[in-house]
Amino acid sequence: DNDEEVLLDLPSLLNAAQDDVRLHRGRVQAGLKKDTRLIRTYTLEKDPNYQERQTRLEERLTMVQDMANDSPDILGKLQEDKASVKGKTQAEMAQMHLLHWQQALEVYVHCPPALLSETGGNTINDEVKKELDWSTLF
């Protein structure tokens, strides 16, 4: 019974899933190149498609982390739009407000925990929540 628990722990399951991915990609590559030896010799680390995906994933994680770090400033700018109307035309105000609203929407989509987290001094008041509500646009 203890052996069964060891086999079903999360790291073991993740390793098994990774092994399945490797085997599947090896089979696909062997089928594409018509070389069955690739099933045994294939490694994900040498696959250019896998490397490209890993690079994109790392870039995305970095972008999301940067966005989460900047979320208080982004949401603060959205709130300040209404206060900074002096000396600007209505078109300039609309353009600035749309830019800040787009940035806030990206934060909302890519890292919603940043909106709910109060650990980074990110307290979201009702006015900002209302700004992020789609229904207020219509």
C-alpha positions as CSV (number, residue, x, y, z in Angstrom):
1,D,0.0,0.0,0.0
2,N,2.9,2.4,0.8
3,D,4.5,1.6,-2.6
4,E,1.2,2.6,-4.3
5,E,1.2,6.0,-2.4
6,V,4.8,6.6,-3.5
7,L,3.9,6.0,-7.2
8,L,0.9,8.3,-7.0
9,D,2.6,11.4,-5.5
10,L,2.7,14.5,-7.7
11,P,6.4,14.5,-8.6
12,S,6.1,10.8,-9.8
13,L,3.0,11.6,-11.8
14,L,4.7,14.7,-13.4
15,N,7.8,12.6,-14.3
16,A,5.6,9.9,-15.8
17,A,3.7,12.5,-17.9
18,Q,7.0,14.0,-19.0
19,D,8.2,10.6,-20.1
20,D,5.0,10.1,-22.0
21,V,5.5,13.4,-23.8
22,R,9.1,12.4,-24.7
23,L,8.0,9.0,-26.0
24,H,5.1,10.5,-28.0
25,R,7.4,13.2,-29.6
26,G,10.0,10.5,-30.4
27,R,7.3,8.4,-32.1
28,V,6.1,11.5,-34.1
29,Q,9.6,12.4,-35.1
30,A,10.4,8.7,-36.0
31,G,7.2,8.6,-38.1
32,L,8.0,11.9,-39.9
33,K,11.6,10.9,-40.7
34,K,10.8,7.2,-41.2
35,D,13.5,6.2,-38.8
36,T,12.4,3.9,-35.9
37,R,15.7,4.4,-34.1
38,L,14.6,7.9,-33.2
39,I,12.1,6.4,-30.7
40,R,15.0,5.4,-28.5
41,T,17.4,8.3,-29.1
42,Y,15.0,11.2,-29.2
43,T,15.4,13.8,-26.5
44,L,13.2,16.9,-26.0
45,E,16.1,19.0,-25.0
46,K,17.6,18.7,-28.6
47,D,14.3,19.2,-30.3
48,P,14.2,22.8,-31.9
49,N,10.4,22.9,-31.7
50,Y,10.5,22.1,-28.0
51,Q,13.3,24.7,-27.4
52,E,11.3,27.3,-29.2
53,R,8.2,26.6,-27.0
54,Q,10.3,26.7,-23.9
55,T,11.7,30.1,-24.9
56,R,8.3,31.5,-25.6
57,L,7.0,30.1,-22.3
58,E,9.9,31.8,-20.4
59,E,9.3,35.1,-22.2
60,R,5.6,34.9,-21.4
61,L,6.2,34.2,-17.7
62,T,8.6,37.1,-17.6
63,M,6.0,39.4,-19.2
64,V,3.3,38.3,-16.8
65,Q,5.6,38.7,-13.8
66,D,6.6,42.3,-15.0
67,M,2.9,43.0,-15.5
68,A,2.0,41.8,-12.0
69,N,4.8,44.0,-10.5
70,D,3.5,47.0,-12.5
71,S,-0.2,46.4,-11.8
72,P,-0.5,49.0,-9.0
73,D,1.0,51.7,-11.3
74,I,-1.2,50.6,-14.3
75,L,-4.4,50.6,-12.2
76,G,-3.4,53.9,-10.6
77,K,-3.0,55.5,-14.0
78,L,-6.5,54.3,-14.9
79,Q,-7.8,56.0,-11.8
80,E,-5.8,59.3,-12.4
81,D,-7.3,59.7,-15.9
82,K,-10.3,61.5,-14.6
83,A,-8.2,63.9,-12.5
84,S,-5.8,64.9,-15.3
85,V,-8.1,66.6,-17.7
86,K,-6.5,70.1,-17.6
87,G,-4.9,71.3,-20.8
88,K,-6.0,68.3,-22.9
89,T,-8.5,68.0,-25.7
90,Q,-11.3,65.4,-25.5
91,A,-9.6,63.3,-28.2
92,E,-6.3,63.3,-26.2
93,M,-8.1,62.3,-23.0
94,A,-9.9,59.5,-24.8
95,Q,-6.7,58.2,-26.4
96,M,-4.9,58.3,-23.0
97,H,-7.9,56.6,-21.2
98,L,-8.1,53.9,-23.8
99,L,-4.4,53.2,-23.5
100,H,-4.6,52.9,-19.7
101,W,-7.8,50.9,-20.0
102,Q,-6.0,48.5,-22.4
103,Q,-3.1,48.1,-20.0
104,A,-5.5,47.4,-17.1
105,L,-7.4,44.9,-19.2
106,E,-4.1,43.1,-20.0
107,V,-3.3,42.9,-16.2
108,Y,-6.8,41.6,-15.6
109,V,-6.5,38.9,-18.3
110,H,-2.9,37.8,-17.8
111,C,-2.6,38.0,-14.0
112,P,-5.9,38.2,-12.2
113,P,-4.3,37.4,-8.8
114,A,-2.5,40.8,-9.0
115,L,-6.0,42.4,-8.9
116,L,-7.0,40.5,-5.8
117,S,-3.6,40.5,-4.0
118,E,-3.1,43.1,-1.3
119,T,0.5,41.9,-0.5
120,G,2.1,44.3,-3.0
121,G,0.2,47.3,-1.6
122,N,-2.3,46.8,-4.5
123,T,-5.6,47.8,-3.0
124,I,-8.2,48.0,-5.7
125,N,-11.1,50.3,-4.9
126,D,-14.6,50.1,-6.2
127,E,-14.0,52.9,-8.8
128,V,-11.2,50.9,-10.5
129,K,-13.2,47.7,-10.4
130,K,-16.1,49.6,-12.1
131,E,-13.6,50.8,-14.8
132,L,-12.6,47.2,-15.5
133,D,-16.2,46.0,-15.7
134,W,-17.1,45.4,-19.4
135,S,-20.8,46.2,-18.8
136,T,-20.0,49.8,-18.0
137,L,-18.9,50.3,-21.6
138,F,-22.3,49.7,-23.1
